């Protein structure tokens, strides 16, 4: 687990509280090939145990993003096919006029 934590944010393992024996017992780390994957995602601040809020350890959210760059056509596609506008002008974010769930 130390290797995984430090791979995500180098040095973080030494700054956080060590996992309890109960947490170690219910945690499993697997290595397996992925052909496809899905994830359960939530937003908002961390949901720590009440006693962890008294610790002098930073907790929070580090927002990450995915930026779109210039489109690269498939080199095996026939020449002269124009890049569609929905690809040329792609932007991440909610659709115009759509409402976001909070």
LINPE-V609767 format. One record per residue. N is the residue number from 1. RES is the residue in three letters. PHI is phi as a letter, one per 20 degrees, with the letter a starting at -180 (999 if undefined). PSI is psi in degrees with one decimal (none if undefined). NEAR is the number of other C-alpha atoms within 8 Angstrom. Layout:
<<N:RES:PHI:PSI:NEAR> <N:RES:PHI:PSI:NEAR>>
This chain:
<<1:UNK:999:-36.1:5> <2:UNK:g:-43.4:6> <3:UNK:f:-42.5:6> <4:UNK:f:-47.1:7> <5:UNK:f:-46.7:11> <6:UNK:f:-20.6:11> <7:UNK:f:-37.7:7> <8:UNK:f:-50.5:6> <9:UNK:c:105.4:7> <10:UNK:g:128.7:8> <11:UNK:n:-5.0:7> <12:UNK:f:-36.8:9> <13:UNK:g:-40.9:10> <14:UNK:f:-12.7:5> <15:UNK:e:-15.0:7> <16:UNK:d:165.6:7> <17:UNK:f:143.4:5> <18:UNK:f:146.6:5> <19:UNK:f:145.5:6> <20:UNK:f:164.7:6> <21:UNK:g:-40.6:6> <22:UNK:f:-41.2:6> <23:UNK:f:-39.5:8> <24:UNK:f:-42.9:9> <25:UNK:f:-33.1:7> <26:UNK:e:9.6:6> <27:UNK:d:135.0:6> <28:UNK:c:137.3:6> <29:UNK:d:125.2:5> <30:UNK:c:151.5:4> <31:UNK:c:121.3:4> <32:UNK:b:150.8:4> <33:UNK:f:144.5:4> <34:UNK:d:125.7:5> <35:UNK:e:-26.8:4> <36:UNK:b:162.4:4> <37:UNK:b:159.4:5> <38:UNK:c:162.1:4> <39:UNK:b:147.2:4> <40:UNK:e:123.9:4> <41:UNK:c:140.5:4> <42:UNK:c:163.8:4> <43:UNK:c:168.0:4> <44:UNK:o:179.2:5> <45:UNK:f:165.9:6> <46:UNK:g:153.3:7> <47:UNK:d:83.2:4> <48:UNK:e:162.6:6> <49:UNK:f:146.9:6> <50:UNK:g:-41.5:6> <51:UNK:f:-22.6:6> <52:UNK:f:-22.7:7> <53:UNK:f:-20.0:8> <54:UNK:e:-13.9:6> <55:UNK:f:144.6:6> <56:UNK:e:60.1:5> <57:UNK:c:132.0:7> <58:UNK:f:136.4:4> <59:UNK:c:149.8:5> <60:UNK:r:-155.5:6> <61:UNK:c:134.2:7> <62:UNK:d:98.5:4> <63:UNK:f:133.3:4> <64:UNK:c:157.3:4> <65:UNK:c:172.0:4> <66:UNK:c:117.6:4> <67:UNK:e:137.9:5> <68:UNK:e:137.9:7> <69:UNK:d:-175.0:4> <70:UNK:g:136.0:5> <71:UNK:f:144.0:7> <72:UNK:d:110.8:4> <73:UNK:f:151.7:6> <74:UNK:f:123.2:5> <75:UNK:f:-16.1:4> <76:UNK:e:-5.4:4> <77:UNK:f:152.0:7> <78:UNK:g:145.5:5> <79:UNK:f:152.2:4> <80:UNK:n:1.2:4> <81:UNK:e:119.5:6> <82:UNK:f:148.3:4> <83:UNK:f:125.5:8> <84:UNK:f:151.6:6> <85:UNK:f:-33.6:7> <86:UNK:f:-19.5:6> <87:UNK:e:-46.3:8> <88:UNK:g:-39.0:9> <89:UNK:d:21.4:6> <90:UNK:g:134.8:8> <91:UNK:c:138.1:5> <92:UNK:f:150.9:6> <93:UNK:p:178.0:4> <94:UNK:f:151.3:7> <95:UNK:f:150.7:5> <96:UNK:g:130.2:4> <97:UNK:n:-9.0:4> <98:UNK:e:151.7:6> <99:UNK:d:146.0:5> <100:UNK:e:137.9:5> <101:UNK:f:140.4:3> <102:UNK:d:none:2>>
